[in-house]
């Protein structure tokens, strides 16, 4: 049977664009449909604008520290509309690059929603049908609101980048990456931030000592963090007290301050509420079940180790598969798909020992097992040191950093590395190479320290602080 193309990719995010580009460069005829903007969550409403906001939020402390270093400098004021304008220009530029790369590789792009009609047919929003030998679903995910009355009064991370004005106060609900990162960003930009997390410590699943230090420093920096707390009830302040004096909303597009009653019984109104309570795979209305693709309990596309679905001609990569929700992982999955399907070299994406960073202030960089998970697996030694780094200590700050290695007693391999410090993301990328190669504690010890740096502690820790 002759198909219109070899590959039809649904979704123009990091994973879909990479798979389309690389397979087209290898000679396949490829089409790609994207219903919104090219670049997906990472470029348009995730990693990239988030990181720009992280940079912006760091300047408040830098002004203060600069004075300790001899600079005669006054505190500046932050102007959101300046950053927003420049940030969106940058996103436009990056989106343009994504399009250019697709064009340059010969990928036919449809700016349209696309759904799956059957194992080899994609239906575009205008009714056009395109047949393809293979279909790749790379539709990503979206923020999930909790199932509670009036949850739609809350914003999500998607809305933050589009706000007309900064709220004066915000309640952020959740304790994961997104909640904790935005709590720090908005706190740094001068917003009064309250964070509710229902569990006993934010960043569940990460090393306890590392996430404890992040939480302590966030609190010290001004985030009003409430653990074991959730929203019990919420409504517009004006609906709760129709006769009361209601301040006009600071936010265009929002309907005014939101009154919140917490599970601990406290009540107050916030200019804005943001839910960062997880993300759901984008599979609704895609036609996948009808085509025979298995959908999991969380709405994810179920795939095997090669990203193949229950329908052999349909594959899925990235957040829509709810494996590891990270851009570089989606890209790896896309590359493995191309190897498997177009290069005759069946390749499983490698999900072992993935380094990642949480861009809180302080940042956390992590790879491998937490102390708790390693301890449950085998006998370990823990090497850790926490101290005031020179740069901040000189400026009179109380900030502490953590450098931690979790080591197997049997093999001496470093099973986990956890760093809480400025630029921890940069450090863990490099430590990650060694750990991925199977470095032992003795390999770290053999490496000469770079002095004076924060990360030199990773190669100078002599005695374990604990064995277990
Ligand atoms: P996460 O799954 O990391 O966190 C969701 C948080 O919301 C958890 O703290 C969870 O609590 C809480 N929660 C869930 N449901 C409710 C509810 N009904 N009421 C109250 N709290 C609730 O999701 P995120 O949205 O933060 O991030 C999604 C993914 O995006 C991450 O897993 C990560 O892979 C990726 N990401 C990566 C970044 C990076 O690399 N720097 C940055 C941002 C996102 P509990 O722990 O109790 O379940």
Boltz pocket constraint, residues with backbone or C-beta under 6 A from the ligand:
constraints:
  - pocket:
      binder: B
      contacts: [[A, 146], [A, 147], [A, 173], [A, 174], [A, 175], [A, 176], [A, 177], [A, 178], [A, 179], [A, 181], [A, 197], [A, 198], [A, 199], [A, 203], [A, 204], [A, 230], [A, 276], [A, 277], [A, 278], [A, 279], [A, 324], [A, 325], [A, 326], [A, 356], [A, 357], [A, 358], [A, 359]]
      max_distance: 6.0
